[in-house]
């Protein structure tokens, strides 16, 4: 009986973890956030490739950083994953 309870509990925990991981996907940006991101990308994209690299991100002004932080908008290279 105890083994059955342990198995059922394990399956419930695994299911809950799967559901919470699926819900952790990125949220869609609002139109205002999309507009701000587009403006900032156009402003700081020196090589006009449509992306902000590390050198371009370093040139973002503190005022623009504050504006993006307030709007919960991020531009620039993402965090590098450890391999």
PLY file of the C-alpha trace (Angstrom):
ply
format ascii 1.0
element vertex 83
property float x
property float y
property float z
element edge 82
property int vertex1
property int vertex2
end_header
0.00 0.00 0.00
2.83 2.38 0.88
4.52 1.67 -2.45
1.32 2.54 -4.30
1.00 5.81 -2.40
4.64 6.71 -3.14
4.16 5.97 -6.85
0.94 8.01 -7.05
2.54 10.91 -5.17
5.57 10.78 -7.47
3.36 10.91 -10.55
1.41 13.85 -9.15
4.60 15.78 -8.42
5.99 15.02 -11.89
2.74 16.20 -13.48
2.71 19.39 -11.45
6.30 20.18 -12.44
5.49 19.62 -16.10
2.50 21.96 -15.95
4.41 24.69 -14.11
7.27 24.48 -16.63
4.82 24.83 -19.52
3.25 27.89 -17.90
6.68 29.54 -17.51
6.78 30.57 -21.17
7.42 34.18 -22.13
4.49 36.53 -22.01
3.53 38.48 -25.10
4.62 42.11 -25.16
2.00 44.83 -25.21
1.84 47.14 -28.24
3.49 49.88 -26.16
6.35 47.55 -25.22
6.77 46.48 -28.85
6.88 50.12 -29.96
9.52 51.02 -27.34
11.63 47.99 -28.22
11.49 48.89 -31.91
12.43 52.52 -31.19
15.37 51.54 -28.98
16.61 48.95 -31.48
16.48 51.48 -34.31
18.22 54.08 -32.15
21.13 51.90 -31.00
21.55 49.41 -33.88
24.70 50.93 -35.41
25.31 48.19 -37.98
21.60 48.01 -38.95
21.37 44.23 -38.64
18.17 44.39 -36.59
19.89 43.17 -33.43
21.72 44.82 -30.57
25.11 43.26 -29.90
27.27 43.75 -26.81
29.07 46.84 -28.14
25.80 48.52 -29.12
24.16 47.59 -25.81
27.03 49.23 -23.94
26.15 52.55 -25.60
22.54 52.65 -24.34
22.05 55.78 -22.23
21.06 55.53 -18.58
17.82 57.40 -19.36
16.88 54.86 -22.01
17.86 51.99 -19.69
15.54 53.41 -17.02
12.74 53.85 -19.55
13.10 50.24 -20.75
13.30 48.90 -17.20
10.11 50.73 -16.26
8.32 49.30 -19.32
9.81 45.82 -18.70
11.47 45.84 -22.14
14.86 44.33 -22.87
17.09 44.75 -25.90
20.54 43.41 -26.52
22.22 40.07 -26.26
20.68 37.55 -23.89
22.58 35.80 -21.16
24.96 33.21 -22.51
24.13 29.66 -21.51
26.84 27.57 -19.91
27.75 24.52 -21.91
0 1
1 2
2 3
3 4
4 5
5 6
6 7
7 8
8 9
9 10
10 11
11 12
12 13
13 14
14 15
15 16
16 17
17 18
18 19
19 20
20 21
21 22
22 23
23 24
24 25
25 26
26 27
27 28
28 29
29 30
30 31
31 32
32 33
33 34
34 35
35 36
36 37
37 38
38 39
39 40
40 41
41 42
42 43
43 44
44 45
45 46
46 47
47 48
48 49
49 50
50 51
51 52
52 53
53 54
54 55
55 56
56 57
57 58
58 59
59 60
60 61
61 62
62 63
63 64
64 65
65 66
66 67
67 68
68 69
69 70
70 71
71 72
72 73
73 74
74 75
75 76
76 77
77 78
78 79
79 80
80 81
81 82
